[in-house]
Amino acid sequence: MRDGAEAGHPTPALDRKVTVWDHLLWVFEAFTALSGSRQIHMAGARPISVSEIHAYCELMQIDDLEERADFLQFIGRMDRALLGFYEKRRPKR
């Protein structure tokens, strides 16, 4: 795929590739782990619950309140972006 991009061919998958900064890689990995805990209903995916995020913080021994607050914000923003992406792709009734 990279060869095609270097040759000037369209590569939609590479164009959409997400870049994760090294110092936030742990947040991205946590998000992927937490995404597995989300509930799925007939109306679609539900947001990751705060209780799941809290349990993750406990499990990973994230004890600092400011770090937990930042973590909650990061996960919430990523979750809203992913759910928005899913919503745009859902067939309209």
PDB file of N, CA, C and O in Angstrom, chain B, residues numbered from 101:
ATOM      1  N   MET B 101       0.832  -1.183   0.000  1.00  0.00           N
ATOM      2  CA  MET B 101       0.000   0.000   0.000  1.00  0.00           C
ATOM      3  C   MET B 101       0.883   1.255   0.000  1.00  0.00           C
ATOM      4  O   MET B 101       0.599   2.227  -0.700  1.00  0.00           O
ATOM      5  N   ARG B 102       1.953   1.216   0.794  1.00  0.00           N
ATOM      6  CA  ARG B 102       2.853   2.377   0.829  1.00  0.00           C
ATOM      7  C   ARG B 102       3.522   2.603  -0.517  1.00  0.00           C
ATOM      8  O   ARG B 102       3.755   3.743  -0.919  1.00  0.00           O
ATOM      9  N   ASP B 103       3.833   1.508  -1.215  1.00  0.00           N
ATOM     10  CA  ASP B 103       4.440   1.640  -2.539  1.00  0.00           C
ATOM     11  C   ASP B 103       3.500   2.386  -3.481  1.00  0.00           C
ATOM     12  O   ASP B 103       3.931   3.225  -4.272  1.00  0.00           O
ATOM     13  N   GLY B 104       2.209   2.066  -3.384  1.00  0.00           N
ATOM     14  CA  GLY B 104       1.226   2.757  -4.213  1.00  0.00           C
ATOM     15  C   GLY B 104       1.153   4.231  -3.879  1.00  0.00           C
ATOM     16  O   GLY B 104       1.026   5.071  -4.771  1.00  0.00           O
ATOM     17  N   ALA B 105       1.232   4.552  -2.586  1.00  0.00           N
ATOM     18  CA  ALA B 105       1.188   5.954  -2.165  1.00  0.00           C
ATOM     19  C   ALA B 105       2.413   6.693  -2.669  1.00  0.00           C
ATOM     20  O   ALA B 105       2.323   7.827  -3.139  1.00  0.00           O
ATOM     21  N   GLU B 106       3.555   6.039  -2.565  1.00  0.00           N
ATOM     22  CA  GLU B 106       4.787   6.674  -3.035  1.00  0.00           C
ATOM     23  C   GLU B 106       4.770   6.869  -4.549  1.00  0.00           C
ATOM     24  O   GLU B 106       5.402   7.788  -5.069  1.00  0.00           O
ATOM     25  N   ALA B 107       4.045   5.999  -5.254  1.00  0.00           N
ATOM     26  CA  ALA B 107       3.946   6.119  -6.709  1.00  0.00           C
ATOM     27  C   ALA B 107       2.860   7.104  -7.123  1.00  0.00           C
ATOM     28  O   ALA B 107       2.662   7.345  -8.314  1.00  0.00           O
ATOM     29  N   GLY B 108       2.153   7.678  -6.145  1.00  0.00           N
ATOM     30  CA  GLY B 108       1.136   8.675  -6.453  1.00  0.00           C
ATOM     31  C   GLY B 108      -0.262   8.114  -6.638  1.00  0.00           C
ATOM     32  O   GLY B 108      -1.167   8.837  -7.054  1.00  0.00           O
ATOM     33  N   HIS B 109      -0.451   6.835  -6.336  1.00  0.00           N
ATOM     34  CA  HIS B 109      -1.777   6.219  -6.450  1.00  0.00           C
ATOM     35  C   HIS B 109      -2.612   6.546  -5.211  1.00  0.00           C
ATOM     36  O   HIS B 109      -2.064   6.687  -4.117  1.00  0.00           O
ATOM     37  N   PRO B 110      -3.929   6.667  -5.371  1.00  0.00           N
ATOM     38  CA  PRO B 110      -4.785   6.948  -4.215  1.00  0.00           C
ATOM     39  C   PRO B 110      -4.735   5.803  -3.201  1.00  0.00           C
ATOM     40  O   PRO B 110      -4.799   4.631  -3.572  1.00  0.00           O
ATOM     41  N   THR B 111      -4.623   6.147  -1.944  1.00  0.00           N
ATOM     42  CA  THR B 111      -4.585   5.157  -0.862  1.00  0.00           C
ATOM     43  C   THR B 111      -5.476   5.652   0.276  1.00  0.00           C
ATOM     44  O   THR B 111      -4.975   6.212   1.251  1.00  0.00           O
ATOM     45  N   PRO B 112      -6.783   5.455   0.163  1.00  0.00           N
ATOM     46  CA  PRO B 112      -7.711   5.967   1.173  1.00  0.00           C
ATOM     47  C   PRO B 112      -7.395   5.494   2.596  1.00  0.00           C
ATOM     48  O   PRO B 112      -7.539   6.262   3.547  1.00  0.00           O
ATOM     49  N   ALA B 113      -6.967   4.244   2.748  1.00  0.00           N
ATOM     50  CA  ALA B 113      -6.680   3.728   4.093  1.00  0.00           C
ATOM     51  C   ALA B 113      -5.528   4.501   4.738  1.00  0.00           C
ATOM     52  O   ALA B 113      -5.587   4.823   5.924  1.00  0.00           O
ATOM     53  N   LEU B 114      -4.494   4.796   3.972  1.00  0.00           N
ATOM     54  CA  LEU B 114      -3.382   5.568   4.526  1.00  0.00           C
ATOM     55  C   LEU B 114      -3.766   7.020   4.746  1.00  0.00           C
ATOM     56  O   LEU B 114      -3.255   7.662   5.664  1.00  0.00           O
ATOM     57  N   ASP B 115      -4.651   7.543   3.925  1.00  0.00           N
ATOM     58  CA  ASP B 115      -5.090   8.924   4.093  1.00  0.00           C
ATOM     59  C   ASP B 115      -5.859   9.113   5.393  1.00  0.00           C
ATOM     60  O   ASP B 115      -5.844  10.202   5.967  1.00  0.00           O
ATOM     61  N   ARG B 116      -6.535   8.059   5.868  1.00  0.00           N
ATOM     62  CA  ARG B 116      -7.326   8.131   7.097  1.00  0.00           C
ATOM     63  C   ARG B 116      -6.545   7.667   8.327  1.00  0.00           C
ATOM     64  O   ARG B 116      -7.086   7.675   9.433  1.00  0.00           O
ATOM     65  N   LYS B 117      -5.310   7.271   8.158  1.00  0.00           N
ATOM     66  CA  LYS B 117      -4.512   6.726   9.260  1.00  0.00           C
ATOM     67  C   LYS B 117      -4.389   7.759  10.378  1.00  0.00           C
ATOM     68  O   LYS B 117      -4.134   8.939  10.137  1.00  0.00           O
ATOM     69  N   VAL B 118      -4.576   7.286  11.590  1.00  0.00           N
ATOM     70  CA  VAL B 118      -4.492   8.146  12.770  1.00  0.00           C
ATOM     71  C   VAL B 118      -3.062   8.146  13.289  1.00  0.00           C
ATOM     72  O   VAL B 118      -2.430   7.093  13.379  1.00  0.00           O
ATOM     73  N   THR B 119      -2.556   9.319  13.627  1.00  0.00           N
ATOM     74  CA  THR B 119      -1.243   9.430  14.245  1.00  0.00           C
ATOM     75  C   THR B 119      -1.439   9.611  15.742  1.00  0.00           C
ATOM     76  O   THR B 119      -2.153  10.515  16.177  1.00  0.00           O
ATOM     77  N   VAL B 120      -0.809   8.757  16.520  1.00  0.00           N
ATOM     78  CA  VAL B 120      -0.901   8.839  17.980  1.00  0.00           C
ATOM     79  C   VAL B 120       0.460   9.271  18.502  1.00  0.00           C
ATOM     80  O   VAL B 120       1.468   8.612  18.247  1.00  0.00           O
ATOM     81  N   TRP B 121       0.488  10.382  19.235  1.00  0.00           N
ATOM     82  CA  TRP B 121       1.737  10.853  19.823  1.00  0.00           C
ATOM     83  C   TRP B 121       2.210   9.867  20.875  1.00  0.00           C
ATOM     84  O   TRP B 121       1.400   9.277  21.590  1.00  0.00           O
ATOM     85  N   ASP B 122       3.500   9.693  20.969  1.00  0.00           N
ATOM     86  CA  ASP B 122       4.080   8.705  21.880  1.00  0.00           C
ATOM     87  C   ASP B 122       3.600   8.869  23.321  1.00  0.00           C
ATOM     88  O   ASP B 122       3.314   7.878  23.993  1.00  0.00           O
ATOM     89  N   HIS B 123       3.509  10.109  23.799  1.00  0.00           N
ATOM     90  CA  HIS B 123       3.135  10.318  25.201  1.00  0.00           C
ATOM     91  C   HIS B 123       1.651  10.048  25.460  1.00  0.00           C
ATOM     92  O   HIS B 123       1.226  10.014  26.615  1.00  0.00           O
ATOM     93  N   LEU B 124       0.853   9.852  24.392  1.00  0.00           N
ATOM     94  CA  LEU B 124      -0.566   9.527  24.553  1.00  0.00           C
ATOM     95  C   LEU B 124      -0.904   8.117  24.065  1.00  0.00           C
ATOM     96  O   LEU B 124      -2.076   7.745  23.998  1.00  0.00           O
ATOM     97  N   LEU B 125       0.108   7.347  23.731  1.00  0.00           N
ATOM     98  CA  LEU B 125      -0.132   5.988  23.254  1.00  0.00           C
ATOM     99  C   LEU B 125      -0.869   5.159  24.297  1.00  0.00           C
ATOM    100  O   LEU B 125      -1.721   4.345  23.942  1.00  0.00           O
ATOM    101  N   TRP B 126      -0.562   5.348  25.567  1.00  0.00           N
ATOM    102  CA  TRP B 126      -1.231   4.592  26.630  1.00  0.00           C
ATOM    103  C   TRP B 126      -2.733   4.891  26.666  1.00  0.00           C
ATOM    104  O   TRP B 126      -3.534   4.016  26.994  1.00  0.00           O
ATOM    105  N   VAL B 127      -3.114   6.133  26.326  1.00  0.00           N
ATOM    106  CA  VAL B 127      -4.535   6.496  26.298  1.00  0.00           C
ATOM    107  C   VAL B 127      -5.218   5.778  25.131  1.00  0.00           C
ATOM    108  O   VAL B 127      -6.324   5.260  25.283  1.00  0.00           O
ATOM    109  N   PHE B 128      -4.564   5.746  23.977  1.00  0.00           N
ATOM    110  CA  PHE B 128      -5.119   5.057  22.820  1.00  0.00           C
ATOM    111  C   PHE B 128      -5.289   3.564  23.109  1.00  0.00           C
ATOM    112  O   PHE B 128      -6.313   2.976  22.761  1.00  0.00           O
ATOM    113  N   GLU B 129      -4.296   2.958  23.738  1.00  0.00           N
ATOM    114  CA  GLU B 129      -4.383   1.539  24.085  1.00  0.00           C
ATOM    115  C   GLU B 129      -5.500   1.298  25.090  1.00  0.00           C
ATOM    116  O   GLU B 129      -6.208   0.295  25.001  1.00  0.00           O
ATOM    117  N   ALA B 130      -5.665   2.210  26.047  1.00  0.00           N
ATOM    118  CA  ALA B 130      -6.757   2.100  27.018  1.00  0.00           C
ATOM    119  C   ALA B 130      -8.102   2.219  26.305  1.00  0.00           C
ATOM    120  O   ALA B 130      -9.036   1.477  26.610  1.00  0.00           O
ATOM    121  N   PHE B 131      -8.201   3.145  25.363  1.00  0.00           N
ATOM    122  CA  PHE B 131      -9.448   3.325  24.621  1.00  0.00           C
ATOM    123  C   PHE B 131      -9.823   2.062  23.858  1.00  0.00           C
ATOM    124  O   PHE B 131     -10.988   1.663  23.850  1.00  0.00           O
ATOM    125  N   THR B 132      -8.844   1.433  23.217  1.00  0.00           N
ATOM    126  CA  THR B 132      -9.149   0.208  22.479  1.00  0.00           C
ATOM    127  C   THR B 132      -9.586  -0.897  23.434  1.00  0.00           C
ATOM    128  O   THR B 132     -10.474  -1.684  23.103  1.00  0.00           O
ATOM    129  N   ALA B 133      -8.978  -0.965  24.606  1.00  0.00           N
ATOM    130  CA  ALA B 133      -9.389  -1.969  25.599  1.00  0.00           C
ATOM    131  C   ALA B 133     -10.792  -1.662  26.120  1.00  0.00           C
ATOM    132  O   ALA B 133     -11.626  -2.561  26.228  1.00  0.00           O
ATOM    133  N   LEU B 134     -11.051  -0.405  26.438  1.00  0.00           N
ATOM    134  CA  LEU B 134     -12.358  -0.017  26.973  1.00  0.00           C
ATOM    135  C   LEU B 134     -13.475  -0.134  25.937  1.00  0.00           C
ATOM    136  O   LEU B 134     -14.629  -0.365  26.297  1.00  0.00           O
ATOM    137  N   SER B 135     -13.151   0.020  24.681  1.00  0.00           N
ATOM    138  CA  SER B 135     -14.170  -0.078  23.631  1.00  0.00           C
ATOM    139  C   SER B 135     -14.830  -1.447  23.625  1.00  0.00           C
ATOM    140  O   SER B 135     -15.994  -1.579  23.248  1.00  0.00           O
ATOM    141  N   GLY B 136     -14.098  -2.450  24.037  1.00  0.00           N
ATOM    142  CA  GLY B 136     -14.661  -3.792  24.109  1.00  0.00           C
ATOM    143  C   GLY B 136     -15.720  -3.944  25.187  1.00  0.00           C
ATOM    144  O   GLY B 136     -16.488  -4.906  25.176  1.00  0.00           O
ATOM    145  N   SER B 137     -15.763  -2.992  26.124  1.00  0.00           N
ATOM    146  CA  SER B 137     -16.736  -3.082  27.212  1.00  0.00           C
ATOM    147  C   SER B 137     -18.041  -2.347  26.893  1.00  0.00           C
ATOM    148  O   SER B 137     -19.001  -2.423  27.660  1.00  0.00           O
ATOM    149  N   ARG B 138     -18.074  -1.641  25.772  1.00  0.00           N
ATOM    150  CA  ARG B 138     -19.284  -0.861  25.456  1.00  0.00           C
ATOM    151  C   ARG B 138     -20.441  -1.784  25.129  1.00  0.00           C
ATOM    152  O   ARG B 138     -20.259  -2.867  24.573  1.00  0.00           O
ATOM    153  N   GLN B 139     -21.620  -1.341  25.481  1.00  0.00           N
ATOM    154  CA  GLN B 139     -22.828  -2.102  25.170  1.00  0.00           C
ATOM    155  C   GLN B 139     -23.306  -1.743  23.764  1.00  0.00           C
ATOM    156  O   GLN B 139     -23.184  -0.605  23.312  1.00  0.00           O
ATOM    157  N   ILE B 140     -23.846  -2.742  23.099  1.00  0.00           N
ATOM    158  CA  ILE B 140     -24.402  -2.547  21.758  1.00  0.00           C
ATOM    159  C   ILE B 140     -25.895  -2.841  21.840  1.00  0.00           C
ATOM    160  O   ILE B 140     -26.305  -3.901  22.311  1.00  0.00           O
ATOM    161  N   HIS B 141     -26.692  -1.898  21.382  1.00  0.00           N
ATOM    162  CA  HIS B 141     -28.141  -2.055  21.362  1.00  0.00           C
ATOM    163  C   HIS B 141     -28.610  -2.048  19.911  1.00  0.00           C
ATOM    164  O   HIS B 141     -27.819  -1.834  18.993  1.00  0.00           O
ATOM    165  N   MET B 142     -29.887  -2.282  19.718  1.00  0.00           N
ATOM    166  CA  MET B 142     -30.429  -2.253  18.356  1.00  0.00           C
ATOM    167  C   MET B 142     -30.242  -0.878  17.723  1.00  0.00           C
ATOM    168  O   MET B 142     -30.133  -0.763  16.503  1.00  0.00           O
ATOM    169  N   ALA B 143     -30.204   0.163  18.551  1.00  0.00           N
ATOM    170  CA  ALA B 143     -30.023   1.521  18.042  1.00  0.00           C
ATOM    171  C   ALA B 143     -28.555   1.829  17.760  1.00  0.00           C
ATOM    172  O   ALA B 143     -28.239   2.883  17.209  1.00  0.00           O
ATOM    173  N   GLY B 144     -27.669   0.928  18.129  1.00  0.00           N
ATOM    174  CA  GLY B 144     -26.255   1.138  17.860  1.00  0.00           C
ATOM    175  C   GLY B 144     -25.399   1.047  19.116  1.00  0.00           C
ATOM    176  O   GLY B 144     -25.868   0.655  20.185  1.00  0.00           O
ATOM    177  N   ALA B 145     -24.148   1.416  18.961  1.00  0.00           N
ATOM    178  CA  ALA B 145     -23.189   1.355  20.064  1.00  0.00           C
ATOM    179  C   ALA B 145     -23.495   2.436  21.089  1.00  0.00           C
ATOM    180  O   ALA B 145     -23.894   3.547  20.739  1.00  0.00           O
ATOM    181  N   ARG B 146     -23.306   2.100  22.342  1.00  0.00           N
ATOM    182  CA  ARG B 146     -23.500   3.042  23.449  1.00  0.00           C
ATOM    183  C   ARG B 146     -22.138   3.569  23.882  1.00  0.00           C
ATOM    184  O   ARG B 146     -21.121   2.920  23.642  1.00  0.00           O
ATOM    185  N   PRO B 147     -22.106   4.742  24.517  1.00  0.00           N
ATOM    186  CA  PRO B 147     -20.832   5.267  25.008  1.00  0.00           C
ATOM    187  C   PRO B 147     -20.218   4.355  26.068  1.00  0.00           C
ATOM    188  O   PRO B 147     -20.923   3.605  26.743  1.00  0.00           O
ATOM    189  N   ILE B 148     -18.911   4.429  26.202  1.00  0.00           N
ATOM    190  CA  ILE B 148     -18.222   3.714  27.277  1.00  0.00           C
ATOM    191  C   ILE B 148     -18.676   4.337  28.591  1.00  0.00           C
ATOM    192  O   ILE B 148     -18.668   5.559  28.737  1.00  0.00           O
ATOM    193  N   SER B 149     -19.068   3.512  29.533  1.00  0.00           N
ATOM    194  CA  SER B 149     -19.598   4.036  30.789  1.00  0.00           C
ATOM    195  C   SER B 149     -18.484   4.571  31.689  1.00  0.00           C
ATOM    196  O   SER B 149     -17.345   4.106  31.653  1.00  0.00           O
ATOM    197  N   VAL B 150     -18.851   5.553  32.487  1.00  0.00           N
ATOM    198  CA  VAL B 150     -17.895   6.130  33.441  1.00  0.00           C
ATOM    199  C   VAL B 150     -17.441   5.058  34.426  1.00  0.00           C
ATOM    200  O   VAL B 150     -16.289   5.066  34.860  1.00  0.00           O
ATOM    201  N   SER B 151     -18.331   4.140  34.782  1.00  0.00           N
ATOM    202  CA  SER B 151     -17.943   3.073  35.715  1.00  0.00           C
ATOM    203  C   SER B 151     -16.876   2.164  35.104  1.00  0.00           C
ATOM    204  O   SER B 151     -16.003   1.674  35.820  1.00  0.00           O
ATOM    205  N   GLU B 152     -16.933   1.935  33.809  1.00  0.00           N
ATOM    206  CA  GLU B 152     -15.889   1.142  33.141  1.00  0.00           C
ATOM    207  C   GLU B 152     -14.558   1.890  33.148  1.00  0.00           C
ATOM    208  O   GLU B 152     -13.504   1.290  33.359  1.00  0.00           O
ATOM    209  N   ILE B 153     -14.610   3.181  32.920  1.00  0.00           N
ATOM    210  CA  ILE B 153     -13.389   3.995  32.938  1.00  0.00           C
ATOM    211  C   ILE B 153     -12.809   4.008  34.347  1.00  0.00           C
ATOM    212  O   ILE B 153     -11.596   3.898  34.527  1.00  0.00           O
ATOM    213  N   HIS B 154     -13.679   4.142  35.343  1.00  0.00           N
ATOM    214  CA  HIS B 154     -13.231   4.113  36.742  1.00  0.00           C
ATOM    215  C   HIS B 154     -12.575   2.765  37.070  1.00  0.00           C
ATOM    216  O   HIS B 154     -11.516   2.722  37.698  1.00  0.00           O
ATOM    217  N   ALA B 155     -13.204   1.675  36.646  1.00  0.00           N
ATOM    218  CA  ALA B 155     -12.645   0.348  36.896  1.00  0.00           C
ATOM    219  C   ALA B 155     -11.280   0.196  36.224  1.00  0.00           C
ATOM    220  O   ALA B 155     -10.373  -0.416  36.788  1.00  0.00           O
ATOM    221  N   TYR B 156     -11.136   0.747  35.026  1.00  0.00           N
ATOM    222  CA  TYR B 156      -9.848   0.691  34.333  1.00  0.00           C
ATOM    223  C   TYR B 156      -8.787   1.450  35.126  1.00  0.00           C
ATOM    224  O   TYR B 156      -7.660   0.977  35.276  1.00  0.00           O
ATOM    225  N   CYS B 157      -9.150   2.623  35.630  1.00  0.00           N
ATOM    226  CA  CYS B 157      -8.206   3.409  36.439  1.00  0.00           C
ATOM    227  C   CYS B 157      -7.780   2.635  37.686  1.00  0.00           C
ATOM    228  O   CYS B 157      -6.606   2.640  38.057  1.00  0.00           O
ATOM    229  N   GLU B 158      -8.735   1.976  38.323  1.00  0.00           N
ATOM    230  CA  GLU B 158      -8.418   1.171  39.500  1.00  0.00           C
ATOM    231  C   GLU B 158      -7.484   0.024  39.132  1.00  0.00           C
ATOM    232  O   GLU B 158      -6.488  -0.217  39.815  1.00  0.00           O
ATOM    233  N   LEU B 159      -7.807  -0.677  38.061  1.00  0.00           N
ATOM    234  CA  LEU B 159      -7.010  -1.817  37.623  1.00  0.00           C
ATOM    235  C   LEU B 159      -5.582  -1.407  37.280  1.00  0.00           C
ATOM    236  O   LEU B 159      -4.626  -2.104  37.620  1.00  0.00           O
ATOM    237  N   MET B 160      -5.450  -0.276  36.606  1.00  0.00           N
ATOM    238  CA  MET B 160      -4.131   0.183  36.159  1.00  0.00           C
ATOM    239  C   MET B 160      -3.440   1.089  37.192  1.00  0.00           C
ATOM    240  O   MET B 160      -2.369   1.639  36.936  1.00  0.00           O
ATOM    241  N   GLN B 161      -4.065   1.227  38.345  1.00  0.00           N
ATOM    242  CA  GLN B 161      -3.528   2.017  39.463  1.00  0.00           C
ATOM    243  C   GLN B 161      -3.248   3.468  39.067  1.00  0.00           C
ATOM    244  O   GLN B 161      -2.206   4.030  39.403  1.00  0.00           O
ATOM    245  N   ILE B 162      -4.195   4.054  38.351  1.00  0.00           N
ATOM    246  CA  ILE B 162      -4.137   5.479  38.045  1.00  0.00           C
ATOM    247  C   ILE B 162      -4.832   6.174  39.209  1.00  0.00           C
ATOM    248  O   ILE B 162      -6.059   6.271  39.242  1.00  0.00           O
ATOM    249  N   ASP B 163      -4.042   6.654  40.162  1.00  0.00           N
ATOM    250  CA  ASP B 163      -4.591   7.164  41.415  1.00  0.00           C
ATOM    251  C   ASP B 163      -4.690   8.687  41.480  1.00  0.00           C
ATOM    252  O   ASP B 163      -5.519   9.223  42.216  1.00  0.00           O
ATOM    253  N   ASP B 164      -3.855   9.382  40.719  1.00  0.00           N
ATOM    254  CA  ASP B 164      -3.833  10.840  40.761  1.00  0.00           C
ATOM    255  C   ASP B 164      -5.147  11.398  40.203  1.00  0.00           C
ATOM    256  O   ASP B 164      -5.536  11.067  39.083  1.00  0.00           O
ATOM    257  N   LEU B 165      -5.824  12.236  40.977  1.00  0.00           N
ATOM    258  CA  LEU B 165      -7.138  12.749  40.563  1.00  0.00           C
ATOM    259  C   LEU B 165      -7.069  13.576  39.279  1.00  0.00           C
ATOM    260  O   LEU B 165      -7.955  13.481  38.430  1.00  0.00           O
ATOM    261  N   GLU B 166      -6.024  14.380  39.137  1.00  0.00           N
ATOM    262  CA  GLU B 166      -5.884  15.188  37.914  1.00  0.00           C
ATOM    263  C   GLU B 166      -5.645  14.296  36.698  1.00  0.00           C
ATOM    264  O   GLU B 166      -6.187  14.546  35.621  1.00  0.00           O
ATOM    265  N   GLU B 167      -4.839  13.267  36.874  1.00  0.00           N
ATOM    266  CA  GLU B 167      -4.587  12.340  35.779  1.00  0.00           C
ATOM    267  C   GLU B 167      -5.869  11.581  35.410  1.00  0.00           C
ATOM    268  O   GLU B 167      -6.129  11.338  34.232  1.00  0.00           O
ATOM    269  N   ARG B 168      -6.660  11.211  36.409  1.00  0.00           N
ATOM    270  CA  ARG B 168      -7.938  10.539  36.147  1.00  0.00           C
ATOM    271  C   ARG B 168      -8.894  11.464  35.393  1.00  0.00           C
ATOM    272  O   ARG B 168      -9.582  11.039  34.464  1.00  0.00           O
ATOM    273  N   ALA B 169      -8.927  12.725  35.801  1.00  0.00           N
ATOM    274  CA  ALA B 169      -9.808  13.689  35.131  1.00  0.00           C
ATOM    275  C   ALA B 169      -9.391  13.874  33.670  1.00  0.00           C
ATOM    276  O   ALA B 169     -10.238  13.900  32.776  1.00  0.00           O
ATOM    277  N   ASP B 170      -8.092  14.000  33.435  1.00  0.00           N
ATOM    278  CA  ASP B 170      -7.598  14.122  32.058  1.00  0.00           C
ATOM    279  C   ASP B 170      -7.935  12.864  31.256  1.00  0.00           C
ATOM    280  O   ASP B 170      -8.371  12.944  30.108  1.00  0.00           O
ATOM    281  N   PHE B 171      -7.725  11.704  31.880  1.00  0.00           N
ATOM    282  CA  PHE B 171      -8.006  10.424  31.229  1.00  0.00           C
ATOM    283  C   PHE B 171      -9.479  10.332  30.843  1.00  0.00           C
ATOM    284  O   PHE B 171      -9.810   9.909  29.735  1.00  0.00           O
ATOM    285  N   LEU B 172     -10.356  10.725  31.751  1.00  0.00           N
ATOM    286  CA  LEU B 172     -11.788  10.719  31.478  1.00  0.00           C
ATOM    287  C   LEU B 172     -12.118  11.623  30.288  1.00  0.00           C
ATOM    288  O   LEU B 172     -12.930  11.262  29.437  1.00  0.00           O
ATOM    289  N   GLN B 173     -11.489  12.789  30.232  1.00  0.00           N
ATOM    290  CA  GLN B 173     -11.709  13.708  29.107  1.00  0.00           C
ATOM    291  C   GLN B 173     -11.217  13.106  27.790  1.00  0.00           C
ATOM    292  O   GLN B 173     -11.915  13.164  26.778  1.00  0.00           O
ATOM    293  N   PHE B 174     -10.016  12.528  27.808  1.00  0.00           N
ATOM    294  CA  PHE B 174      -9.462  11.915  26.591  1.00  0.00           C
ATOM    295  C   PHE B 174     -10.373  10.797  26.081  1.00  0.00           C
ATOM    296  O   PHE B 174     -10.725  10.760  24.902  1.00  0.00           O
ATOM    297  N   ILE B 175     -10.747   9.894  26.977  1.00  0.00           N
ATOM    298  CA  ILE B 175     -11.576   8.755  26.570  1.00  0.00           C
ATOM    299  C   ILE B 175     -12.939   9.245  26.079  1.00  0.00           C
ATOM    300  O   ILE B 175     -13.453   8.747  25.078  1.00  0.00           O
ATOM    301  N   GLY B 176     -13.520  10.210  26.775  1.00  0.00           N
ATOM    302  CA  GLY B 176     -14.819  10.751  26.365  1.00  0.00           C
ATOM    303  C   GLY B 176     -14.776  11.380  24.989  1.00  0.00           C
ATOM    304  O   GLY B 176     -15.685  11.174  24.185  1.00  0.00           O
ATOM    305  N   ARG B 177     -13.740  12.138  24.708  1.00  0.00           N
ATOM    306  CA  ARG B 177     -13.622  12.782  23.384  1.00  0.00           C
ATOM    307  C   ARG B 177     -13.411  11.755  22.279  1.00  0.00           C
ATOM    308  O   ARG B 177     -14.005  11.848  21.205  1.00  0.00           O
ATOM    309  N   MET B 178     -12.559  10.778  22.557  1.00  0.00           N
ATOM    310  CA  MET B 178     -12.328   9.729  21.561  1.00  0.00           C
ATOM    311  C   MET B 178     -13.609   8.933  21.319  1.00  0.00           C
ATOM    312  O   MET B 178     -13.929   8.575  20.186  1.00  0.00           O
ATOM    313  N   ASP B 179     -14.328   8.666  22.396  1.00  0.00           N
ATOM    314  CA  ASP B 179     -15.562   7.897  22.297  1.00  0.00           C
ATOM    315  C   ASP B 179     -16.616   8.651  21.489  1.00  0.00           C
ATOM    316  O   ASP B 179     -17.279   8.065  20.633  1.00  0.00           O
ATOM    317  N   ARG B 180     -16.771   9.943  21.757  1.00  0.00           N
ATOM    318  CA  ARG B 180     -17.756  10.735  20.994  1.00  0.00           C
ATOM    319  C   ARG B 180     -17.378  10.789  19.518  1.00  0.00           C
ATOM    320  O   ARG B 180     -18.251  10.736  18.652  1.00  0.00           O
ATOM    321  N   ALA B 181     -16.082  10.896  19.228  1.00  0.00           N
ATOM    322  CA  ALA B 181     -15.645  10.925  17.830  1.00  0.00           C
ATOM    323  C   ALA B 181     -15.955   9.594  17.146  1.00  0.00           C
ATOM    324  O   ALA B 181     -16.430   9.579  16.010  1.00  0.00           O
ATOM    325  N   LEU B 182     -15.694   8.487  17.822  1.00  0.00           N
ATOM    326  CA  LEU B 182     -15.965   7.180  17.223  1.00  0.00           C
ATOM    327  C   LEU B 182     -17.459   6.963  17.039  1.00  0.00           C
ATOM    328  O   LEU B 182     -17.889   6.484  15.990  1.00  0.00           O
ATOM    329  N   LEU B 183     -18.252   7.309  18.043  1.00  0.00           N
ATOM    330  CA  LEU B 183     -19.701   7.143  17.914  1.00  0.00           C
ATOM    331  C   LEU B 183     -20.264   8.049  16.814  1.00  0.00           C
ATOM    332  O   LEU B 183     -21.199   7.660  16.113  1.00  0.00           O
ATOM    333  N   GLY B 184     -19.705   9.248  16.660  1.00  0.00           N
ATOM    334  CA  GLY B 184     -20.115  10.136  15.567  1.00  0.00           C
ATOM    335  C   GLY B 184     -19.788   9.530  14.211  1.00  0.00           C
ATOM    336  O   GLY B 184     -20.576   9.637  13.271  1.00  0.00           O
ATOM    337  N   PHE B 185     -18.635   8.900  14.112  1.00  0.00           N
ATOM    338  CA  PHE B 185     -18.238   8.217  12.876  1.00  0.00           C
ATOM    339  C   PHE B 185     -19.216   7.091  12.560  1.00  0.00           C
ATOM    340  O   PHE B 185     -19.668   6.950  11.424  1.00  0.00           O
ATOM    341  N   TYR B 186     -19.544   6.280  13.588  1.00  0.00           N
ATOM    342  CA  TYR B 186     -20.517   5.197  13.393  1.00  0.00           C
ATOM    343  C   TYR B 186     -21.871   5.747  12.950  1.00  0.00           C
ATOM    344  O   TYR B 186     -22.515   5.187  12.063  1.00  0.00           O
ATOM    345  N   GLU B 187     -22.293   6.834  13.564  1.00  0.00           N
ATOM    346  CA  GLU B 187     -23.603   7.416  13.254  1.00  0.00           C
ATOM    347  C   GLU B 187     -23.670   7.881  11.801  1.00  0.00           C
ATOM    348  O   GLU B 187     -24.693   7.702  11.140  1.00  0.00           O
ATOM    349  N   LYS B 188     -22.600   8.468  11.307  1.00  0.00           N
ATOM    350  CA  LYS B 188     -22.571   8.931   9.911  1.00  0.00           C
ATOM    351  C   LYS B 188     -22.651   7.766   8.926  1.00  0.00           C
ATOM    352  O   LYS B 188     -23.182   7.917   7.826  1.00  0.00           O
ATOM    353  N   ARG B 189     -22.131   6.620   9.313  1.00  0.00           N
ATOM    354  CA  ARG B 189     -22.117   5.462   8.426  1.00  0.00           C
ATOM    355  C   ARG B 189     -23.371   4.622   8.503  1.00  0.00           C
ATOM    356  O   ARG B 189     -23.591   3.749   7.663  1.00  0.00           O
ATOM    357  N   ARG B 190     -24.206   4.881   9.518  1.00  0.00           N
ATOM    358  CA  ARG B 190     -25.444   4.106   9.668  1.00  0.00           C
ATOM    359  C   ARG B 190     -26.421   4.439   8.556  1.00  0.00           C
ATOM    360  O   ARG B 190     -26.598   5.603   8.199  1.00  0.00           O
ATOM    361  N   PRO B 191     -27.058   3.406   8.009  1.00  0.00           N
ATOM    362  CA  PRO B 191     -28.075   3.675   6.984  1.00  0.00           C
ATOM    363  C   PRO B 191     -29.242   4.464   7.581  1.00  0.00           C
ATOM    364  O   PRO B 191     -29.680   4.186   8.697  1.00  0.00           O
ATOM    365  N   LYS B 192     -29.727   5.423   6.849  1.00  0.00           N
ATOM    366  CA  LYS B 192     -30.874   6.221   7.294  1.00  0.00           C
ATOM    367  C   LYS B 192     -32.154   5.454   7.029  1.00  0.00           C
ATOM    368  O   LYS B 192     -32.267   4.734   6.038  1.00  0.00           O
ATOM    369  N   ARG B 193     -33.107   5.613   7.915  1.00  0.00           N
ATOM    370  CA  ARG B 193     -34.401   4.919   7.751  1.00  0.00           C
ATOM    371  C   ARG B 193     -35.343   5.763   6.956  1.00  0.00           C
ATOM    372  O   ARG B 193     -36.479   5.357   6.711  1.00  0.00           O
TER     373      ARG B 193
END
